């Protein structure tokens, strides 16, 4: 059976920040690693020299891909799609929420919302949206 991957494209104001973001995300989650980063070379079609052509990384055992596109796109990150993290402890949830909210835009502060004892939703400093939930 095929596996799905989340694919994150850094465009517009986020162009040039993919490697920094990937390394930041990997630093937050145990069992995470940057598996490889490939950069555009001069003359490569579809890219800008030195930009991330493809980054493969793992967060807590889940595989992700990221790239940078200098093309003019009519879109960027949106909270309509987010990375959902079930946290095993309240301490883990608080730590991740603080780190991901730093320089970002909290969308829902940590709190009890009826569907969870503790939940928070934030866009990080790169604009990527994260939902953090205290696992029941």
C-alpha angles and dihedrals in degrees: 000000000000122000124224124228131197109237117203120196119196109209139157112003089002094057109119094026102086098099092045091049094047092051090047093051092047090052091058102053128059113230091035133129145165101243098186143336123203120191131205113256125212109287096016108144117247098016150076119245111265095014119124108269092181135347119192115198141158126224115194091333096314119115121230137178129208136183141169124235122193091189118113104259125182092224145053136172117326132188087232085085119039142159110256117208124190105207120207095209137031089235091057091048093049092048094049094044091051093047096044094044093050104109090356137093119266109219098183120012119229109281150115110288101173095255091065137025088229129008138159135180124200142162110227127226089276094052097253113139123232130188113200119195132183104234113238 
